[in-house]
Amino acid sequence: MVVSSLINNKHLLWRAGFGAGISQFEDLKSQETKTLIKDLFKEENFTEITYETPDVETIDYMNDKSPAEKKKEIQKINREQNEELNLNFLNKMVNSKEQMREKMAFFWHGHFASRVQNSKFNRQILNVIRKNALGNFKDLLFEVSKAPAMLNFLNNQQNKKDHPNENFAREVMELFTMGRGNYTEKDIREGARAFTGWGYDKEGNFIERPKQHDEGTKTFLGKTGNFTGTDALNIILEQKATAKFITAKIYKFFVNENVDETIADKLSESFYQSNYDIRKLMTEIFSNSWFYDKKNIGNRIKSPVELMVGMMRTLPMNIQNPENLIVYQKLLGQMLLYPPNVSGWPNGKSWIDSSTLMLRLQIPQIWSGLRPLDYRPKEDDDVDMGLKNNTNTLTKSFKNPNITIDWARVEKIFNGKNVEDYLIQSSKSLDMNSVKNFSDNSVKMNVINLMSTPEYQLM
């Protein structure tokens, strides 16, 4: 077990969660890292994320013959409900004591990426991911694969006997389980046949439609039989390539984008032998001394959501118009419930370009009321799930966001402390004299200025 230290604890809280909460800073230096690990893995009674906007009857957008106005109204309600889901998920990340569950759910949300307008489907798959985030990968895979959001997004509702649709089978193997190079095009075709008949009813319940299922013999990943979708997933899970692919992706997200193959292979074998116990895998990662090596600290660029949530956990704030936060997600390129494609969000340097970096550095000042939001987003052609169509118009009302920060509490917590020791992961290149000379030397301005540095972008 690693020796307790401020550096290790900061590192752990950023990787296994979304950074230290305001109430954690006082004990961050003295707390044993192993105690912190136990706290991170504590689970309370699971509560689902939902929305308060009243539901309307579900309709089939492709085939429904109802008036255009009715469709428009339903689309509007879906947007409102998706917005609520987005903000409620964000709120869980900020305020939940179950930081590890929400961080792991955030990871799986990008791994099992789906993008549909139906808010009921989004609510269901989001809660499936959160509920199983630290459970068993087999259970998670099965539940996600049967979720109407995923079946809809990957077209398996159209996967029928004699007319197989290969999209779902392909992505399950390529992106969700084994990765490229571990299956053939024939495996995709045969897998698609196994998944024929998998779909959902009008209420969004998973159903197997026997008349649409291909009963013929299939040869899939070296096995032959009259396989169903359940058989196909079980055969995929038998492949050690699945454990290796998932472990490597988790390593890249939680440890380092440059994978240490020796360590990853050991983790992968342990993950496979545990029958895909996610909690055991994550405990093993965070309890090992190599996780706290210098090369693994401060080497990841925070995603937009991680950046925002981390600031909200450090700065106790009251946001009168929470929809502001969806605007910032969109401007920075990571809107919850709305991944760019089935591959999920990219990571690392892809978060930074000339326009997004400037906004990222300005957010502490904007949220503190020291400067207005003045930003023009890139145009996109996609349907907007949570926002009005014209984002340029929308941003006008956010130049002076109605955010109140409890600076008295922040000053009380950091008074007498070197603030940079608590807020910056790697301060090797940070010139504190420049930070302090930029404005008055109050705790408030030190916090704002530190959060506005390139170093704060790293975790």
C-alpha positions as CSV (number, residue, x, y, z in Angstrom):
1,M,0.0,0.0,0.0
2,V,1.3,3.5,-0.8
3,V,2.4,6.0,1.8
4,S,-0.1,8.7,2.5
5,S,0.8,12.2,1.1
6,L,-1.0,15.3,-0.2
7,I,0.3,14.6,-3.7
8,N,-1.0,11.0,-3.7
9,N,-4.4,11.9,-2.2
10,K,-4.9,14.7,-4.7
11,H,-4.0,12.3,-7.5
12,L,-6.4,9.6,-6.2
13,L,-9.3,12.0,-5.8
14,W,-8.9,13.4,-9.3
15,R,-8.6,10.0,-11.0
16,A,-11.1,8.0,-8.8
17,G,-13.4,10.9,-8.6
18,F,-13.7,14.5,-9.7
19,G,-11.2,16.1,-7.3
20,A,-11.4,17.1,-3.7
21,G,-14.7,18.6,-2.4
22,I,-14.5,21.8,-0.5
23,S,-14.9,19.9,2.8
24,Q,-12.1,17.5,2.0
25,F,-9.2,20.0,1.7
26,E,-8.7,20.4,5.5
27,D,-7.8,16.7,6.0
28,L,-6.2,16.1,2.6
29,K,-2.7,16.3,3.9
30,S,-3.1,14.1,6.9
31,Q,-5.5,11.4,5.7
32,E,-4.2,7.9,4.9
33,T,-4.5,7.1,1.2
34,K,-5.8,3.6,2.0
35,T,-8.6,5.2,4.1
36,L,-9.4,7.5,1.3
37,I,-9.6,4.5,-1.1
38,K,-12.1,2.8,1.2
39,D,-14.2,6.0,1.4
40,L,-14.2,6.3,-2.4
41,F,-15.6,2.7,-2.8
42,K,-18.3,3.1,-0.1
43,E,-21.8,2.7,-1.7
44,E,-25.0,4.1,-0.4
45,N,-28.5,3.1,-1.4
46,F,-28.6,3.5,-5.2
47,T,-30.9,6.3,-6.4
48,E,-31.8,6.7,-10.0
49,I,-31.4,9.9,-12.0
50,T,-34.6,11.1,-13.4
51,Y,-36.5,14.2,-14.6
52,E,-39.6,16.0,-13.3
53,T,-41.0,17.1,-16.7
54,P,-44.2,15.2,-17.3
55,D,-44.0,12.3,-19.8
56,V,-46.1,12.1,-22.9
57,E,-47.1,8.9,-24.7
58,T,-44.2,7.4,-26.7
59,I,-44.6,7.6,-30.5
60,D,-42.6,6.2,-33.4
61,Y,-41.0,9.2,-34.9
62,M,-40.4,7.4,-38.2
63,N,-43.9,6.0,-38.8
64,D,-46.3,8.0,-36.6
65,K,-49.1,9.8,-38.6
66,S,-50.0,12.3,-35.9
67,P,-50.0,16.0,-36.7
68,A,-46.7,17.8,-37.1
69,E,-47.5,20.0,-34.1
70,K,-47.8,17.0,-31.8
71,K,-44.5,15.7,-33.0
72,K,-42.9,19.1,-32.4
73,E,-44.4,19.2,-28.8
74,I,-43.0,15.7,-28.0
75,Q,-39.6,16.7,-29.3
76,K,-39.7,19.8,-27.1
77,I,-40.6,17.7,-24.0
78,N,-37.8,15.2,-24.9
79,R,-35.3,18.1,-25.1
80,E,-36.5,19.4,-21.7
81,Q,-36.2,15.9,-20.1
82,N,-32.8,15.3,-21.6
83,E,-31.6,18.6,-20.2
84,E,-32.8,17.6,-16.8
85,L,-31.1,14.2,-17.0
86,N,-27.9,16.0,-18.1
87,L,-27.9,18.4,-15.2
88,N,-28.9,15.8,-12.6
89,F,-26.1,13.5,-13.8
90,L,-23.7,16.5,-13.5
91,N,-25.1,17.3,-10.0
92,K,-24.4,13.7,-8.9
93,M,-20.7,14.1,-10.0
94,V,-20.4,17.3,-8.0
95,N,-22.2,16.4,-4.8
96,S,-22.4,12.6,-4.5
97,K,-20.3,10.9,-1.8
98,E,-20.1,8.0,-4.1
99,Q,-17.4,9.6,-6.2
100,M,-16.0,6.3,-7.5
101,R,-19.4,5.2,-8.8
102,E,-20.1,8.5,-10.6
103,K,-16.6,8.6,-12.1
104,M,-16.8,5.0,-13.3
105,A,-20.3,5.8,-14.7
106,F,-18.8,8.8,-16.5
107,F,-16.2,6.4,-18.0
108,W,-18.8,3.8,-19.1
109,H,-21.1,6.6,-20.4
110,G,-18.3,7.3,-23.0
111,H,-17.5,3.7,-23.5
112,F,-21.1,2.6,-24.2
113,A,-21.8,5.6,-26.2
114,S,-25.4,6.1,-27.5
115,R,-27.2,9.2,-28.7
116,V,-31.0,9.1,-29.1
117,Q,-33.7,11.8,-28.7
118,N,-36.0,9.6,-26.6
119,S,-35.5,10.8,-23.0
120,K,-37.0,7.7,-21.5
121,F,-34.4,5.6,-23.3
122,N,-31.6,7.9,-22.1
123,R,-32.8,7.8,-18.5
124,Q,-32.9,4.0,-18.6
125,I,-29.4,3.4,-20.1
126,L,-27.9,6.1,-17.9
127,N,-29.2,4.4,-14.7
128,V,-28.2,0.9,-16.0
129,I,-24.6,2.2,-16.4
130,R,-24.6,4.0,-13.0
131,K,-26.1,1.0,-11.2
132,N,-23.6,-1.5,-12.7
133,A,-20.6,0.9,-12.8
134,L,-18.6,-0.9,-10.1
135,G,-20.3,-4.3,-10.5
136,N,-19.7,-7.0,-13.0
137,F,-18.8,-6.2,-16.6
138,K,-20.9,-9.2,-17.8
139,D,-24.0,-7.8,-16.2
140,L,-23.2,-4.3,-17.5
141,L,-22.6,-5.6,-21.0
142,F,-25.9,-7.6,-21.1
143,E,-28.0,-4.8,-19.7
144,V,-26.5,-2.1,-22.0
145,S,-26.9,-4.5,-25.0
146,K,-30.6,-4.9,-24.2
147,A,-31.2,-1.2,-23.5
148,P,-33.6,0.4,-26.1
149,A,-31.3,3.4,-26.4
150,M,-28.5,1.1,-27.7
151,L,-30.7,-1.1,-29.8
152,N,-32.2,2.0,-31.4
153,F,-28.8,3.8,-31.9
154,L,-27.2,0.8,-33.5
155,N,-30.2,-0.3,-35.6
156,N,-30.8,-3.7,-34.1
157,Q,-34.5,-3.0,-34.1
158,Q,-34.1,-3.5,-37.9
159,N,-32.0,-6.7,-37.5
160,K,-34.3,-9.5,-38.8
161,K,-34.0,-13.0,-40.2
162,D,-33.0,-13.0,-43.9
163,H,-32.2,-9.2,-43.7
164,P,-29.5,-9.0,-40.9
165,N,-28.3,-5.5,-39.9
166,E,-24.6,-5.8,-38.9
167,N,-24.2,-2.5,-37.1
168,F,-24.9,-3.7,-33.5
169,A,-22.8,-6.9,-33.8
170,R,-19.9,-4.9,-35.3
171,E,-19.8,-2.2,-32.6
172,V,-20.3,-4.7,-29.7
173,M,-17.1,-6.4,-30.8
174,E,-15.1,-3.4,-32.0
175,L,-15.9,-0.8,-29.4
176,F,-17.5,-2.4,-26.4
177,T,-15.6,-5.7,-25.9
178,M,-12.7,-7.1,-27.9
179,G,-11.4,-4.3,-30.1
180,R,-10.2,-4.5,-33.7
181,G,-8.1,-7.4,-34.9
182,N,-9.7,-10.0,-32.7
183,Y,-12.6,-11.0,-35.0
184,T,-13.3,-11.4,-38.7
185,E,-15.9,-9.9,-41.1
186,K,-17.5,-13.4,-41.0
187,D,-17.8,-13.1,-37.2
188,I,-19.6,-9.9,-37.7
189,R,-22.0,-11.4,-40.2
190,E,-22.6,-14.5,-38.0
191,G,-22.9,-12.4,-34.9
192,A,-25.5,-10.2,-36.6
193,R,-27.5,-13.4,-37.3
194,A,-27.3,-14.3,-33.6
195,F,-28.7,-10.9,-32.6
196,T,-31.7,-11.0,-35.1
197,G,-35.0,-10.5,-33.2
198,W,-33.5,-8.4,-30.4
199,G,-35.5,-5.3,-30.0
200,Y,-37.9,-3.4,-27.8
201,D,-41.7,-2.7,-27.6
202,K,-43.5,0.7,-27.6
203,E,-43.0,1.1,-23.9
204,G,-39.2,0.6,-24.2
205,N,-39.0,-2.9,-22.8
206,F,-36.5,-5.4,-24.2
207,I,-38.1,-8.2,-26.2
208,E,-36.9,-11.1,-28.3
209,R,-39.0,-11.6,-31.4
210,P,-38.9,-15.3,-32.2
211,K,-40.3,-14.9,-35.7
212,Q,-37.6,-12.5,-36.6
213,H,-34.7,-14.6,-35.2
214,D,-32.5,-16.6,-37.5
215,E,-32.6,-20.2,-36.2
216,G,-29.9,-21.5,-38.5
217,T,-26.5,-22.8,-37.5
218,K,-23.8,-20.1,-37.1
219,T,-20.1,-20.2,-36.7
220,F,-19.0,-17.4,-34.4
221,L,-15.5,-16.8,-32.9
222,G,-14.5,-20.4,-33.6
223,K,-17.7,-22.0,-32.2
224,T,-20.6,-23.5,-34.1
225,G,-24.2,-23.7,-33.0
226,N,-27.7,-22.3,-33.3
227,F,-26.6,-19.2,-31.3
228,T,-28.8,-16.5,-29.9
229,G,-27.7,-13.0,-28.9
230,T,-27.2,-14.3,-25.3
231,D,-24.9,-17.0,-26.6
232,A,-23.0,-14.5,-28.7
233,L,-22.3,-12.2,-25.7
234,N,-21.2,-15.2,-23.6
235,I,-18.8,-16.3,-26.3
236,I,-17.4,-12.8,-26.5
237,L,-16.8,-12.8,-22.8
238,E,-15.0,-16.1,-23.0
239,Q,-12.3,-14.4,-25.1
240,K,-9.3,-13.1,-23.1
241,A,-9.1,-10.3,-25.7
242,T,-12.2,-8.8,-24.1
243,A,-10.6,-8.5,-20.7
244,K,-7.4,-7.2,-22.3
245,F,-9.3,-4.5,-24.3
246,I,-11.4,-3.3,-21.4
247,T,-8.4,-3.2,-19.0
248,A,-6.3,-1.3,-21.5
249,K,-9.0,1.3,-22.0
250,I,-9.5,1.7,-18.2
251,Y,-5.7,2.0,-17.8
252,K,-5.6,4.8,-20.4
253,F,-8.5,6.7,-18.7
254,F,-7.5,6.3,-15.1
255,V,-3.7,5.9,-15.1
256,N,-1.8,6.9,-18.3
257,E,-2.6,7.1,-22.0
258,N,0.8,5.3,-22.5
259,V,0.0,1.8,-21.4
260,D,2.6,-0.1,-19.4
261,E,2.0,-3.5,-21.1
262,T,3.5,-5.6,-18.3
263,I,1.2,-4.0,-15.7
264,A,-1.8,-4.1,-18.1
265,D,-1.3,-7.8,-18.8
266,K,-1.3,-8.6,-15.1
267,L,-4.4,-6.5,-14.5
268,S,-6.1,-8.1,-17.5
269,E,-5.5,-11.6,-16.3
270,S,-6.7,-10.8,-12.9
271,F,-9.8,-9.2,-14.4
272,Y,-10.5,-12.2,-16.5
273,Q,-10.0,-14.7,-13.6
274,S,-12.4,-12.6,-11.4
275,N,-15.1,-13.1,-14.0
276,Y,-15.0,-9.4,-14.8
277,D,-15.3,-7.9,-11.3
278,I,-14.9,-4.1,-11.9
279,R,-14.6,-3.1,-8.3
280,K,-11.8,-5.6,-7.8
281,L,-9.9,-4.3,-10.9
282,M,-10.3,-0.6,-9.8
283,T,-9.2,-1.4,-6.2
284,E,-6.1,-3.2,-7.5
285,I,-5.2,-0.1,-9.7
286,F,-5.6,2.5,-6.9
287,S,-3.9,0.4,-4.3
288,N,-0.7,-0.2,-6.2
289,S,2.4,1.9,-5.8
290,W,2.9,2.3,-9.5
291,F,-0.4,4.2,-9.8
292,Y,1.3,7.0,-7.7
293,D,4.5,7.1,-9.8
294,K,5.5,10.6,-10.9
295,K,5.0,9.7,-14.6
296,N,1.3,9.1,-13.9
297,I,0.6,12.3,-12.0
298,G,-0.6,15.5,-13.8
299,N,-0.3,13.8,-17.2
300,R,-3.9,13.9,-18.3
301,I,-5.8,16.8,-19.7
302,K,-9.1,17.2,-17.9
303,S,-12.1,16.6,-20.1
304,P,-14.6,19.6,-20.2
305,V,-16.9,17.8,-17.7
306,E,-14.0,16.9,-15.4
307,L,-12.8,20.5,-15.5
308,M,-16.2,21.9,-14.7
309,V,-17.1,19.4,-12.0
310,G,-13.7,19.8,-10.3
311,M,-14.2,23.5,-10.1
312,M,-17.7,23.1,-8.8
313,R,-16.5,20.7,-6.1
314,T,-13.8,23.2,-5.0
315,L,-15.9,26.4,-5.1
316,P,-19.2,26.2,-3.3
317,M,-21.5,27.9,-5.7
318,N,-25.2,28.7,-6.2
319,I,-26.2,28.7,-9.9
320,Q,-29.6,30.3,-10.4
321,N,-29.8,29.2,-14.0
322,P,-28.3,25.7,-14.1
323,E,-28.9,25.4,-17.9
324,N,-25.8,27.6,-18.1
325,L,-23.8,24.5,-17.5
326,I,-25.1,22.8,-20.6
327,V,-24.0,25.8,-22.7
328,Y,-20.5,25.4,-21.3
329,Q,-20.5,21.7,-22.1
330,K,-21.5,22.4,-25.7
331,L,-19.0,25.2,-26.1
332,L,-16.2,23.0,-24.7
333,G,-17.1,20.0,-26.8
334,Q,-18.5,17.5,-24.3
335,M,-22.2,17.4,-23.7
336,L,-23.5,14.6,-21.5
337,L,-26.0,12.3,-23.2
338,Y,-24.6,13.5,-26.6
339,P,-21.4,11.8,-27.6
340,P,-20.1,12.7,-31.1
341,N,-20.5,9.1,-32.3
342,V,-20.6,5.5,-31.1
343,S,-16.8,5.7,-30.4
344,G,-17.6,8.2,-27.6
345,W,-15.5,11.2,-26.8
346,P,-11.9,11.5,-27.7
347,N,-9.4,12.2,-25.0
348,G,-6.1,14.0,-24.4
349,K,-5.0,16.8,-26.6
350,S,-8.2,16.6,-28.7
351,W,-9.8,18.6,-25.9
352,I,-7.6,21.6,-26.6
353,D,-7.6,23.9,-29.6
354,S,-7.1,27.6,-29.9
355,S,-10.7,28.5,-29.1
356,T,-11.5,25.9,-26.4
357,L,-8.3,26.5,-24.5
358,M,-9.0,30.2,-24.2
359,L,-12.5,29.5,-22.9
360,R,-11.2,26.9,-20.5
361,L,-8.7,29.4,-19.0
362,Q,-11.4,32.1,-18.7
363,I,-14.1,30.0,-17.0
364,P,-12.8,30.8,-13.4
365,Q,-13.1,34.5,-14.1
366,I,-16.4,34.2,-15.9
367,W,-18.0,32.1,-13.1
368,S,-16.6,34.6,-10.6
369,G,-18.2,37.5,-12.4
370,L,-14.9,39.1,-13.3
371,R,-15.5,38.9,-17.1
372,P,-18.4,38.2,-19.5
373,L,-18.7,35.1,-21.6
374,D,-17.8,36.2,-25.1
375,Y,-17.5,33.1,-27.3
376,R,-18.7,31.9,-30.7
377,P,-19.1,28.2,-30.9
378,K,-18.5,26.2,-34.1
379,E,-21.6,25.5,-36.2
380,D,-22.7,21.9,-36.3
381,D,-25.3,20.1,-38.3
382,D,-26.5,17.7,-35.7
383,V,-29.8,17.7,-33.9
384,D,-29.5,19.6,-30.6
385,M,-30.8,17.5,-27.8
386,G,-30.6,20.0,-24.9
387,L,-30.3,23.4,-26.5
388,K,-32.1,25.8,-28.8
389,N,-30.9,25.6,-32.3
390,N,-29.1,28.9,-32.4
391,T,-26.3,28.7,-29.8
392,N,-24.9,32.2,-30.8
393,T,-28.3,33.6,-29.6
394,L,-28.3,31.4,-26.6
395,T,-24.9,32.6,-25.3
396,K,-25.9,36.2,-25.2
397,S,-27.9,35.6,-22.0
398,F,-24.8,34.0,-20.4
399,K,-22.4,36.9,-20.5
400,N,-23.0,37.5,-16.8
401,P,-24.0,34.1,-15.5
402,N,-26.0,34.2,-12.3
403,I,-23.5,32.3,-10.1
404,T,-22.8,33.1,-6.5
405,I,-19.6,31.6,-4.9
406,D,-19.2,31.4,-1.1
407,W,-15.8,33.0,-1.1
408,A,-15.8,33.3,2.7
409,R,-15.9,29.5,3.0
410,V,-13.1,29.2,0.4
411,E,-10.9,31.7,2.3
412,K,-11.5,29.9,5.6
413,I,-10.5,26.6,4.1
414,F,-7.3,27.9,2.4
415,N,-6.3,30.6,4.8
416,G,-2.6,30.1,5.7
417,K,-2.1,27.3,3.1
418,N,-0.1,27.3,-0.1
419,V,-3.2,27.2,-2.4
420,E,-1.2,25.8,-5.3
421,D,-0.3,22.7,-3.3
422,Y,-4.0,21.8,-3.1
423,L,-5.2,22.9,-6.6
424,I,-2.3,22.0,-9.0
425,Q,-1.3,18.4,-9.7
426,S,2.1,19.1,-11.2
427,S,3.6,22.6,-10.5
428,K,7.0,22.1,-12.0
429,S,6.5,24.8,-14.6
430,L,4.3,27.0,-12.6
431,D,5.7,30.5,-11.7
432,M,3.8,31.4,-8.5
433,N,5.4,34.9,-8.5
434,S,3.6,35.6,-11.8
435,V,0.4,34.2,-10.4
436,K,0.5,36.3,-7.3
437,N,1.7,39.4,-9.0
438,F,-1.2,39.2,-11.5
439,S,-3.6,40.8,-8.9
440,D,-4.0,41.2,-5.2
441,N,-2.7,38.3,-3.0
442,S,-6.0,37.4,-1.5
443,V,-7.1,33.7,-1.3
444,K,-9.9,34.5,-3.7
445,M,-7.7,35.9,-6.4
446,N,-5.0,33.2,-5.9
447,V,-7.7,30.5,-6.4
448,I,-9.1,32.2,-9.5
449,N,-5.6,32.9,-11.0
450,L,-4.5,29.3,-10.3
451,M,-7.6,27.9,-11.9
452,S,-6.8,30.1,-14.9
453,T,-3.4,28.5,-15.5
454,P,-2.5,25.8,-18.1
455,E,-1.3,23.7,-15.2
456,Y,-4.8,23.5,-13.7
457,Q,-6.0,21.9,-17.0
458,L,-4.0,18.8,-16.0
459,M,-4.8,16.1,-13.5
